[in-house]
Amino acid sequence: MTVPLFTGTTPAILIVDDDEVMRMLLRQFLEGEGYVISETENGHDALEKLTERAFDLVILDIAMPGIDGPNVCEHICSSMVDAPPVLMVTALDDEQSVERSYSAGAVDYIRKPLRWPVLKNRIRYILGARRAKQELELLSKNYEMILDAAANGICGVDSKGLISYINPAALKMLGYPNEEVMG
């Protein structure tokens, strides 16, 4: 068994595939890698499960009855605040399916039959990138809280020289509301 990528937490993965054998193979492989697995056989159930708990990754088949994979992916990416990354897994290899998947928001695309070492490493990479993004966002929020609490006026500018951050002390010094200063 591989040590989980995240310290203190075990990543949760949702498998969505209408093929029962594929779900079983994915479940066995991923549980063997140390992940917590949930599964469903269609897009409607997947969207419901995503409202019930948080997942770190969704592995999604493209061709399913009802809502197909790209439509489920698009819904996940457009309606969730902290949407989990979506990895498309399919037997389809036509240009349109690949394009639809990435346009819908998928972070990667793997063809069946699966090459297990490739899947293992892509999942580790996707989960690592998600974790790094979450840690950066947390650091950014922490730094902003520190700057907001500073007694000195602090202002940040972007690459175009426009104000992208200003703390409350600077706003008080200038006598302008945030909306008039930003940008």
trRosetta pair geometry for C-beta under 8 A, 3 or more apart (Angstrom, degrees):
i j d omega theta_ij theta_ji phi_ij phi_ji
1 32 6.2 -137 -104 -179 74 53
1 33 7.0 149 -154 -137 65 14
1 34 5.2 106 177 -62 102 94
2 33 4.8 -6 34 -155 118 68
2 34 5.3 -119 73 3 71 120
2 120 7.8 138 -27 -162 159 118
3 34 6.7 40 -158 -34 11 173
4 9 7.3 -135 138 96 146 47
4 10 4.9 -115 -99 -117 156 66
4 11 6.3 170 -157 4 108 85
4 34 4.7 -136 -65 132 77 130
4 35 7.3 128 -112 -81 96 54
5 11 6.3 17 43 -24 105 129
5 124 5.9 165 -81 -141 132 77
5 127 5.1 119 61 112 159 128
5 128 6.0 -116 -171 -71 137 78
5 131 6.9 -157 131 -20 114 151
6 9 4.5 -31 114 67 130 90
6 10 7.2 -171 60 -92 107 16
6 11 5.9 125 5 -51 121 87
6 56 7.9 -132 -25 -111 142 158
6 127 7.4 -102 -38 162 99 116
6 131 6.0 -168 -93 -104 97 139
10 34 6.4 -127 -141 155 107 85
10 35 6.6 158 168 -135 94 36
10 36 5.1 101 114 -24 114 103
11 35 5.4 -41 81 -126 89 93
11 36 7.0 -169 97 28 38 84
11 56 4.1 -84 -155 52 93 156
11 57 6.7 33 166 4 121 105
11 127 5.4 -31 -107 -137 161 139
12 35 7.2 140 -112 -178 21 88
12 36 4.5 -34 -104 78 72 110
12 37 7.7 174 -156 -79 60 22
12 38 6.9 23 -179 -1 101 103
12 53 7.2 -76 140 132 163 118
12 54 6.9 111 57 102 135 65
12 55 4.9 -111 106 -126 100 61
12 56 5.4 124 51 5 61 91
12 57 7.9 177 94 33 47 69
13 30 5.8 -93 59 180 147 151
13 35 5.0 16 3 162 117 139
13 36 7.1 152 19 77 68 54
13 37 5.6 -22 68 -107 92 68
13 38 7.5 -176 91 31 46 67
13 55 6.5 88 -123 -167 19 107
13 56 6.6 -51 -72 62 62 87
13 57 4.7 -16 -115 71 86 99
13 58 7.5 162 -164 -92 64 25
13 59 6.3 28 176 -8 111 105
13 123 7.5 -14 -99 -149 143 128
14 37 8.0 139 -98 -160 26 56
14 38 5.1 -22 -109 73 72 98
14 39 7.1 154 -164 -93 56 35
14 40 7.2 -4 -175 12 100 100
14 46 6.4 120 152 -143 131 90
14 49 6.0 149 -130 111 135 135
14 50 7.0 -71 -22 -74 172 82
14 55 4.6 -46 -16 -117 106 161
14 57 7.4 -169 29 97 67 52
14 58 4.8 -17 67 -114 104 75
14 59 7.1 -174 90 28 51 67
14 84 7.6 118 21 74 111 156
15 23 5.5 139 124 -135 130 79
15 26 5.0 144 -124 107 146 140
15 27 6.5 -111 16 -65 156 78
15 30 7.6 -175 -56 17 123 152
15 37 6.3 8 -7 -164 113 103
15 38 7.3 -177 24 90 72 46
15 39 4.2 -18 66 -110 101 90
15 40 7.5 164 87 27 59 54
15 59 5.0 -13 -112 65 66 109
16 39 7.4 175 -76 -157 38 61
16 40 5.4 -9 -111 69 77 88
16 41 7.6 145 -157 -126 59 6
16 42 7.3 -47 -165 98 97 6
16 43 6.8 73 178 -88 138 50
16 45 7.8 169 -125 80 100 91
16 46 4.3 5 -101 -85 137 137
16 58 6.5 8 1 -176 115 98
16 59 6.9 174 26 88 68 56
16 60 4.8 3 61 -116 114 68
16 61 6.2 -131 108 17 72 81
16 64 7.3 -48 149 -61 96 161
16 69 7.4 150 102 -108 118 86
16 72 6.9 -130 126 133 162 164
17 22 4.8 -92 139 95 152 121
17 23 5.0 -171 63 -64 108 85
17 26 7.2 121 10 6 143 145
17 39 7.7 -41 33 -160 84 106
17 41 6.9 -43 88 -129 41 52
17 59 7.7 -25 -37 116 107 94
17 60 7.8 172 -64 -155 70 29
17 61 4.1 102 -114 -29 75 128
17 64 7.3 -145 -144 -86 33 117
17 89 7.2 -40 -84 80 122 114
18 41 5.1 75 -117 -178 52 84
18 42 6.2 49 -86 -78 94 71
18 61 6.4 -116 10 73 75 152
18 63 7.9 -83 29 109 124 66
18 64 4.6 152 -28 -130 118 87
18 65 6.2 102 -105 12 155 86
19 22 3.9 57 92 13 115 114
19 23 6.7 169 90 -14 60 82
19 61 7.1 138 13 -94 97 159
20 23 5.7 -53 -149 35 33 112
20 24 6.3 33 154 -20 66 106
20 41 7.2 -15 -77 -104 72 119
21 24 5.7 -55 -149 36 31 112
21 25 6.3 30 154 -18 66 106
22 25 5.8 -54 -145 38 32 110
22 26 6.2 30 157 -16 66 108
22 61 7.3 86 106 -78 151 129
22 89 7.9 170 176 120 131 128
22 112 7.3 -47 -117 -111 130 142
23 26 5.9 -58 -146 41 28 109
23 27 6.1 31 155 -23 65 108
23 39 4.9 105 -164 -170 118 145
23 41 7.1 -65 -49 -88 151 75
24 27 5.7 -52 -145 35 28 113
24 28 6.4 26 158 -16 63 106
25 28 6.0 -56 -147 37 28 108
25 29 6.2 24 158 -15 64 111
25 114 7.8 163 124 38 129 134
26 29 5.9 -60 -145 41 28 109
26 30 5.9 15 164 -9 67 115
26 37 7.7 160 123 -143 86 139
26 39 7.7 134 83 -101 115 126
26 59 6.5 -164 -165 98 147 153
26 89 7.9 142 -91 76 137 171
26 114 8.0 114 -85 -17 85 167
27 30 6.3 -66 -140 44 22 101
27 31 5.9 19 164 -16 64 112
27 37 5.0 153 -132 132 77 158
27 39 6.1 -59 -74 -42 116 140
28 31 6.1 -56 -139 39 23 107
28 32 6.3 27 156 -21 59 110
29 32 5.7 -63 -158 36 27 115
29 33 6.7 20 149 -15 64 107
29 116 6.0 -136 -142 -135 140 113
29 119 7.4 36 135 96 146 138
29 120 7.9 -116 164 -73 112 93
30 33 5.4 -53 -149 37 39 111
30 35 4.6 -48 167 54 95 126
30 37 5.3 114 94 -77 123 125
30 123 7.6 -156 -116 -145 102 173
31 34 7.7 85 -176 -50 33 10
31 35 6.5 -96 -88 63 35 71
31 37 5.6 -78 -63 1 89 128
33 120 6.3 -175 -101 -128 143 98
33 123 7.7 78 123 87 163 144
35 123 7.9 -65 -58 160 149 142
38 49 6.1 174 133 -171 140 141
38 53 7.7 129 -26 65 159 130
38 55 7.3 -105 39 -95 119 119
40 45 3.9 -163 -169 109 136 119
40 46 5.0 -169 70 -68 136 68
40 49 5.9 -156 -33 -18 140 142
41 45 6.7 46 47 40 60 144
41 64 7.8 164 157 -149 58 121
42 45 5.2 89 63 15 80 101
42 46 6.9 -138 103 -10 40 93
42 64 5.6 161 -127 163 63 127
42 65 6.4 -48 -116 71 117 79
42 66 5.2 52 -171 41 124 138
42 67 7.2 105 168 45 88 83
43 46 5.3 -55 -144 34 34 116
43 47 6.4 33 160 -19 68 101
43 64 5.9 146 -28 89 94 137
43 66 5.6 -157 41 103 102 109
43 67 3.2 -110 87 79 149 106
43 68 6.9 -16 -43 20 144 6
43 69 7.2 -153 -82 -82 114 35
43 71 6.7 30 -157 84 161 98
43 72 4.0 -136 -137 -74 109 123
44 47 6.1 -57 -154 33 29 107
44 48 6.7 26 150 -16 63 107
44 66 5.7 -68 -20 157 106 151
44 67 6.1 133 -49 12 68 118
45 48 5.5 -56 -150 38 36 114
45 49 6.3 38 153 -21 69 104
46 49 5.7 -54 -147 35 31 110
46 50 6.4 33 153 -22 64 106
46 58 7.1 86 -171 -151 122 127
46 60 7.3 73 -150 -110 165 102
46 72 5.7 34 80 -159 137 138
47 50 5.7 -52 -149 33 32 115
47 51 7.1 31 152 -18 61 101
47 67 7.7 22 -20 63 126 161
47 72 6.5 -135 -55 -140 97 90
47 75 6.1 -25 -105 115 124 140
47 76 7.5 -136 -106 -71 79 80
48 51 6.0 -58 -160 31 35 108
48 52 6.8 31 148 -21 66 109
49 52 5.5 -60 -151 34 38 114
49 53 7.0 -37 174 39 71 88
49 55 7.9 46 129 -38 103 129
50 53 7.9 -93 -138 62 23 52
50 55 6.6 -70 -113 11 76 117
50 58 7.5 -15 -87 -82 118 134
50 76 6.5 -119 -139 -115 169 98
50 80 6.9 -81 159 -79 125 139
50 84 7.7 -135 -131 18 109 114
54 82 7.7 0 -135 89 116 115
54 84 7.5 139 -177 -56 70 114
55 58 6.0 83 108 -64 143 78
55 84 4.7 -51 92 -41 86 164
56 84 5.8 138 164 -133 11 118
56 127 5.8 40 149 -124 123 98
56 130 6.3 147 -170 99 85 154
57 84 5.6 -154 -84 169 18 119
57 85 5.7 -21 -118 68 74 87
57 86 7.8 147 -167 -97 62 27
57 87 6.4 11 -177 -1 109 111
57 123 6.5 79 176 -146 175 89
57 126 6.1 88 -110 113 124 127
57 127 6.1 -65 -46 -76 126 90
57 130 7.5 -147 -69 -13 84 156
58 73 7.8 -178 94 -103 131 75
58 76 6.5 -105 22 -129 159 168
58 84 5.3 118 -17 94 90 119
58 85 7.3 -165 30 95 75 42
58 86 4.8 -22 71 -110 105 74
58 87 7.1 176 88 27 51 68
59 86 8.0 155 -93 -161 21 57
59 87 5.0 -23 -109 71 67 103
59 89 5.6 16 -180 -5 95 125
60 69 4.6 138 144 -143 106 103
60 72 6.0 -164 -151 87 140 127
60 73 6.0 178 80 -66 163 97
60 86 5.4 -11 9 -166 129 104
60 87 7.0 148 21 74 75 48
60 88 5.6 -41 76 -105 88 58
60 89 7.0 148 70 23 34 78
60 106 7.6 -127 56 -105 120 112
61 64 5.5 108 90 -53 109 105
61 69 5.5 -140 100 -69 41 127
61 88 7.7 89 -134 -160 14 67
61 89 6.0 -48 -90 77 58 80
61 90 5.9 117 -157 -89 62 77
62 68 6.3 15 170 174 57 102
62 69 3.9 -95 -116 36 36 138
62 70 6.5 27 -140 -28 86 84
62 88 5.8 45 -61 -166 94 114
62 89 7.9 -156 -16 75 80 35
62 90 4.0 4 11 -89 112 144
62 92 5.5 -72 69 28 146 130
62 97 5.7 48 -177 -162 164 113
62 100 7.9 99 -146 87 119 118
62 101 6.5 -68 -98 -80 116 113
63 68 6.3 -22 -117 -139 33 107
63 69 7.1 -32 -19 -3 26 110
63 90 6.4 106 3 -141 87 112
63 91 7.5 -50 24 43 127 92
63 92 6.3 124 -29 -32 115 122
64 67 7.1 2 87 84 111 52
64 68 5.6 155 45 -123 75 50
64 69 6.2 108 5 -44 107 77
64 72 8.0 14 47 -17 136 135
67 71 4.9 -123 -169 91 90 124
67 72 5.3 111 130 -60 117 88
67 75 7.7 -15 -176 -4 146 142
68 71 5.3 89 59 14 70 105
68 72 7.2 -134 103 -6 33 93
69 72 5.6 -59 -145 37 31 110
69 73 6.0 32 158 -21 68 107
69 88 5.9 103 154 -128 141 100
69 90 7.1 -126 18 -69 163 123
69 101 7.0 -5 116 -107 115 93
69 104 8.0 142 126 78 70 164
70 73 5.4 -52 -143 37 33 116
70 74 6.2 36 157 -21 65 104
70 88 7.8 13 -74 -103 69 136
70 97 7.9 -147 -43 -152 127 60
70 100 4.3 -42 -102 145 161 105
70 101 5.6 -110 -92 -88 97 49
70 103 7.5 26 -157 69 121 88
70 104 4.1 -173 -163 -41 78 153
70 106 7.7 -73 -111 -27 70 116
71 74 5.7 -49 -145 35 32 112
71 75 6.5 34 154 -19 63 105
71 104 7.2 -97 -64 -128 20 137
72 75 5.8 -57 -152 36 31 112
72 76 6.4 33 151 -21 66 105
73 76 5.7 -54 -149 34 31 112
73 77 6.2 21 158 -12 66 110
73 86 4.6 170 -126 119 100 169
73 88 7.1 -31 -68 -72 147 103
73 101 6.8 62 34 -149 168 61
73 104 4.0 81 92 130 115 124
73 105 5.3 -176 154 60 97 92
73 106 5.3 -31 -155 -59 152 84
74 77 6.0 -60 -143 42 28 106
74 78 5.9 9 165 -6 66 117
74 104 4.1 -87 -58 -150 85 90
74 105 6.1 140 -99 7 46 111
75 78 6.3 -67 -137 46 23 99
75 79 5.6 -13 178 8 64 124
76 79 7.0 -75 -128 46 12 89
76 80 5.7 -16 -173 5 57 125
76 83 5.2 120 152 -152 81 119
76 84 7.2 -57 176 52 128 74
76 86 6.1 120 76 -58 147 129
76 105 7.1 -154 78 86 90 139
77 80 7.3 -48 -104 39 11 94
77 83 5.2 150 -109 129 41 170
77 86 7.1 -84 -52 0 102 127
77 104 6.8 147 19 153 136 63
77 105 3.2 -66 -56 176 165 177
78 105 7.5 -154 -36 -38 74 150
79 83 7.8 100 64 -82 53 118
80 83 3.8 119 77 -82 116 81
80 84 7.7 -21 109 4 157 62
83 86 8.0 -33 154 -30 110 98
83 105 7.6 -7 119 154 151 145
84 130 7.4 10 -147 -129 64 151
85 107 4.4 -17 -165 -3 113 143
85 108 8.0 40 161 9 119 90
85 126 5.1 -150 95 -177 152 112
85 129 7.6 64 -53 80 155 110
85 130 5.7 -124 -12 -70 118 121
86 104 7.8 -57 79 110 149 103
86 105 6.3 72 33 105 124 88
86 106 4.8 -85 96 -113 100 67
86 107 6.4 139 58 7 53 82
87 106 6.9 102 -116 -163 19 98
87 107 6.5 -44 -79 61 65 90
87 108 5.0 -8 -125 66 83 97
87 109 7.7 -174 -167 -77 60 27
87 110 6.7 13 171 4 103 108
87 122 6.8 120 -132 131 137 120
87 123 7.1 -60 -37 -91 166 74
87 126 6.3 -89 -64 -58 117 171
88 101 4.4 -54 -22 -150 166 136
88 106 4.6 -14 -22 -138 108 155
88 108 7.1 -159 31 99 73 50
88 109 4.6 -8 67 -113 109 72
88 110 7.1 169 90 26 58 61
89 110 5.1 -13 -108 70 75 96
89 111 7.9 154 -156 -108 57 7
89 112 6.4 76 167 -51 86 93
89 114 6.9 -5 -154 -83 122 112
89 119 8.0 30 -104 -115 126 117
90 93 7.9 180 103 -56 97 56
90 97 6.6 -127 104 163 156 137
90 101 7.9 -142 4 -75 138 142
90 109 7.5 -33 27 -164 104 89
90 110 7.9 135 24 81 58 52
90 111 6.6 -45 78 -120 61 52
90 112 6.3 -106 131 1 18 99
91 111 6.9 71 -129 -164 28 78
91 112 4.5 -47 -78 59 70 112
92 97 4.1 -155 129 -135 132 179
92 111 7.9 -131 69 -120 37 87
93 97 7.3 -43 -54 60 4 130
93 98 7.5 27 -160 -47 41 110
93 111 5.5 19 -84 -109 105 132
94 97 5.1 91 62 8 81 102
94 98 7.2 -153 94 -4 41 89
95 98 5.7 -59 -150 40 33 111
95 99 6.0 31 156 -18 69 111
96 99 5.8 -57 -143 40 28 110
96 100 6.1 30 158 -21 65 107
97 100 5.8 -51 -141 36 28 111
97 101 6.3 32 157 -23 62 107
98 101 5.9 -57 -153 32 27 113
98 102 6.7 15 158 -7 64 107
98 109 5.8 115 -132 144 78 172
99 102 6.2 -62 -147 43 29 102
99 103 5.9 27 157 -18 67 114
100 103 5.7 -61 -142 42 26 111
100 104 6.1 29 158 -24 64 110
101 104 5.9 -59 -152 33 25 111
101 106 4.3 -23 164 21 87 145
101 109 5.2 101 105 -92 152 120
102 105 7.9 130 -177 -8 31 8
102 106 5.6 -80 -88 59 40 93
102 109 7.0 -66 -54 -35 89 126
106 109 6.1 75 125 -65 140 85
107 126 5.8 123 102 -127 141 112
107 129 7.9 177 -171 78 147 143
108 122 5.7 -173 138 -174 167 126
108 126 6.4 -105 3 -75 129 125
110 114 6.6 45 141 -118 124 84
110 118 6.9 155 -133 120 124 115
110 119 6.2 91 -171 -93 170 83
110 122 6.6 -177 -64 46 129 167
114 118 7.6 -153 -176 64 72 103
114 119 5.3 11 -172 -43 117 136
115 118 4.1 53 88 14 106 118
115 119 6.7 165 80 -15 53 86
116 119 5.5 -53 -142 37 34 112
116 120 6.2 40 158 -25 66 104
117 120 5.6 -50 -146 33 32 117
117 121 6.5 22 160 -11 64 107
118 121 6.2 -64 -151 41 28 103
118 122 6.2 25 156 -17 66 110
119 122 5.9 -59 -143 38 28 108
119 123 6.2 28 159 -19 65 108
120 123 6.1 -62 -154 35 24 109
120 124 6.5 21 153 -17 62 108
121 124 5.5 -50 -145 36 36 113
121 125 6.2 37 155 -19 66 105
122 125 5.6 -55 -148 38 32 112
122 126 6.2 31 155 -19 67 107
123 126 5.8 -54 -143 38 31 109
123 127 6.1 25 160 -13 66 109
124 127 6.0 -58 -143 42 26 107
124 128 6.1 29 156 -21 63 111
125 128 5.7 -56 -145 37 27 112
125 129 6.3 27 157 -19 63 106
126 129 5.9 -55 -149 35 28 110
126 130 6.5 29 152 -19 63 106
127 130 5.6 -52 -147 36 33 113
127 131 6.3 34 154 -20 66 106
128 131 5.7 -54 -146 37 31 111
128 132 6.3 32 155 -20 65 106
129 132 5.7 -53 -146 36 31 112
129 133 6.4 33 154 -20 64 105
130 133 5.8 -56 -151 35 30 112
130 134 6.4 29 153 -17 65 106
131 134 5.7 -55 -148 37 32 111
131 135 6.3 30 154 -18 65 107
132 135 5.8 -56 -147 38 30 110
132 136 6.3 34 154 -20 65 105
133 136 5.7 -53 -148 35 30 112
133 137 6.5 31 154 -19 63 105
134 137 5.8 -54 -150 35 32 112
134 138 6.4 32 152 -18 64 106
135 138 5.6 -53 -148 37 33 113
135 139 6.3 35 153 -19 66 104
136 139 5.7 -54 -147 37 31 111
136 140 6.2 34 154 -22 65 107
137 140 5.6 -53 -147 35 30 114
137 141 6.5 31 154 -18 64 104
138 141 5.8 -54 -149 36 31 110
138 142 6.3 31 153 -19 65 106
139 142 5.6 -56 -147 37 32 112
139 143 6.3 29 156 -16 67 105
140 143 5.9 -54 -146 38 29 108
140 144 6.3 30 154 -19 63 108
141 144 5.6 -56 -147 37 30 113
141 145 6.4 34 153 -22 65 103
142 145 5.7 -51 -150 32 32 111
142 146 6.6 32 151 -18 64 104
143 146 5.6 -53 -150 35 35 112
143 147 6.3 31 154 -15 68 106
144 147 5.7 -54 -144 41 32 109
144 148 6.1 38 154 -24 65 106
144 165 7.4 -122 -119 -143 96 132
145 148 5.6 -52 -145 35 29 114
145 149 6.5 24 156 -16 62 109
146 149 6.0 -64 -153 38 28 107
146 150 6.9 45 148 -42 62 95
147 150 5.6 -34 -154 2 38 119
147 154 5.2 -107 -163 80 103 148
147 165 7.3 27 119 155 154 130
147 167 5.0 -137 146 -78 86 128
148 167 5.2 -170 -107 -140 40 97
148 168 6.0 58 -161 -1 75 101
150 154 5.8 50 71 -13 143 127
150 167 6.0 23 53 144 99 170
150 169 6.2 -91 99 8 75 142
151 169 5.8 125 180 -104 27 149
152 169 6.0 114 102 112 16 153
153 166 7.9 -10 -171 -165 86 87
153 167 6.7 -176 -148 63 45 98
153 169 4.7 -137 -80 113 57 92
153 170 3.2 109 -160 -89 94 71
153 171 8.0 174 -130 3 101 39
153 172 7.7 -140 -89 54 103 80
153 173 4.6 -54 -69 11 144 144
153 174 7.6 122 -144 -25 145 91
154 165 7.7 -20 121 121 91 103
154 166 7.4 169 93 -147 55 45
154 167 4.6 44 52 5 92 123
154 169 7.1 57 7 60 74 110
154 170 5.9 -120 42 -38 34 126
155 163 5.9 -54 -172 -131 108 106
155 165 6.9 161 -160 92 41 65
155 166 4.8 1 -113 -106 80 83
155 167 7.6 -119 -69 12 48 74
155 170 5.2 154 -57 -157 91 165
156 163 7.1 104 76 -157 49 61
156 164 5.3 -60 105 66 97 87
156 165 3.7 23 39 50 115 105
156 166 7.3 -145 25 -62 68 48
157 160 8.0 -126 168 71 94 52
157 161 5.5 -6 174 -151 134 33
157 162 6.2 146 -154 69 83 26
157 163 5.8 -52 -98 -93 72 41
157 164 6.2 114 -146 7 21 90
158 161 7.3 -55 69 12 63 17
158 162 5.3 -10 38 59 104 83
158 164 4.4 93 -46 -42 94 131
162 183 5.2 -5 176 -154 125 39
163 166 5.8 8 179 -44 125 111
163 181 5.6 -59 95 153 158 82
163 182 5.7 -122 100 -125 102 35
163 183 6.5 -53 62 3 78 18
164 182 7.3 59 -127 -150 24 83
164 183 7.8 67 -88 -73 52 50
166 170 4.8 -115 -172 84 93 131
166 171 5.9 111 130 -56 116 86
166 178 6.7 -177 68 -126 112 77
166 181 5.3 -32 14 122 161 140
166 182 6.9 -133 12 -75 112 73
167 170 5.3 96 57 9 70 101
167 171 7.3 -131 103 -5 37 91
168 171 5.5 -55 -147 37 36 114
168 172 6.3 39 155 -22 68 104
169 172 5.7 -54 -151 34 31 113
169 173 6.5 33 151 -20 64 105
170 173 5.6 -51 -148 35 34 113
170 174 6.2 22 158 -9 67 110
171 174 6.0 -63 -144 45 28 103
171 175 8.0 157 164 -26 54 9
171 176 6.4 -106 -151 72 73 63
171 177 7.1 29 -162 -137 120 22
171 178 6.0 -34 -105 -69 141 70
171 181 6.7 -131 -106 0 85 155
172 175 7.4 28 -179 -71 29 47
174 181 6.7 92 94 -92 156 132
176 180 4.6 -111 180 79 114 123
176 181 5.1 128 103 -53 127 101
177 180 5.3 90 62 8 77 101
177 181 7.3 -160 95 -4 39 94
178 181 6.0 -71 -148 41 31 105
178 182 5.9 27 166 -24 73 111
179 182 6.5 -48 -132 29 23 107
